[in-house]
Amino acid sequence: MDIQGTLEQLRQELDRIDHAIAALEQLGQTSPRRGRPPNVTQAVPAGGRKRRTMSAAARAKIAAAQRARWARQKANAAPKQAKSTQKKSSGRRPMSPAARKRLSAILKAKWAERKKAA
């Protein structure tokens, strides 16, 4: 039996086992998280500070100040032109009643002629 060969094989087996143990230990450990830490430490506890409420008088004062700002802004703005109620022209003039009557008569005569021919 070759004792030296057997010892070498056992050492190689020991190295493989050590590598396997190291890999398993690394799997068990969580790697350090990259980026910003989670907000768990920054969260305010449920019984922490209460929100402040604004009195009705303070709300009314702020609303009046905002209305005054809007009024000043509207006053400084350029006056807008009034919208025209007429339709935009399509480049054609409207047909006069006389022309409409004449066209109607022409078309009625044409339809009557076609009806007679058929």
N, C-alpha and C positions, 0 to 999 in steps of 0.2 A: 504494500500500500504506500502511496505517495503522500506523506504527511504535509509536505510543503504545498502541494497542489490543492489539497483539501483545505488548508488554512487560507490560501488565496481565494478560493471560492466562497468560504465563509465570510471573509472580509468584504468581498464584492456584494454578497447578500446583505451584510450589515449596512453598507453604504446605501443600497437600494431602499432598505427599510427606513434608514434615517431620512432620506429624501422624501419618502412617502409620509412619514410623520410630520416633517416640516410643512409639506403641502397641505396636509389636513389641518395643522394648526393655523395656517394662513387663511384657510376657508372659514374657520371658526371666528377669526377676528374680522371686525368690520373695517373696511378701509376708511381712511379719513375722508370726510365729506368735502367736496370741492365747492367753492362759492360761499355765499352768505349763509350763516347758520340759521336754522329755522326760528320762527317767531315765538317759540314756546317760552323762552326766557324774557321776551319783551312784552308778553301779554299782561294786561292789567287784571288782577283778580276780580271775581264777580262782586265782591263787597268793597271794591275800590272807590275811586272818586265818583261822585254823582254829577250828572250833567246840570249845568246851570240853566235856569229858565228865565226868560225875559218877561218883564211885566208888560201888561197891556199898554200902559202909557209909553213905555220905551218903544214898543213895536209901532205905535201910532206916530211917534216922533220920527222914527226912521222912515216910515212910509211917506210921511209928509215931505221930508227932505228929498226922498227919491222922486216924488211927483214934481217938486220944484225943479230938480235937475232935468227931468224930462221936458218940462215946460220951457226952460231956458234953451235946451238943445233944439226943440221944435221952433222956437222963435228965431234962433240964429240960422236955421236951415233955409235954403233957398226955396221960395214958393214954387210949388209944382204947377204945371200947366193943367188946366181942366181937360178932362177926357172928352173927346168929341162923341156925340151920340150917333152921328151918321156912320154908315158903313163905309169902309174904304172902297174907293172907286177901283174898278177893274180896268180902267182905261176906256170904258165904253159909256156913252151917254145913255140915260134912260129913254125908253121909247115913249113918244108922245101918244096920247089917247087916239088921235086921228090916225097915226101910223099903225097903231095896234088894230084899229077897226078895219083899215084897208087890208092889212095882212090876213086878218081873220076871214074876210070876204074872199080873198084869193084862195086861201087854203080850203074853205068850204066848197068853192067851185071845183077845185081840183079833186077833192074827195068824191063829190057827186059825179064827176066825169068818170073816175075810176070805178065807182059802183055801177054806173050804167054800162061800162065796157065789160064788166065781169059777169 
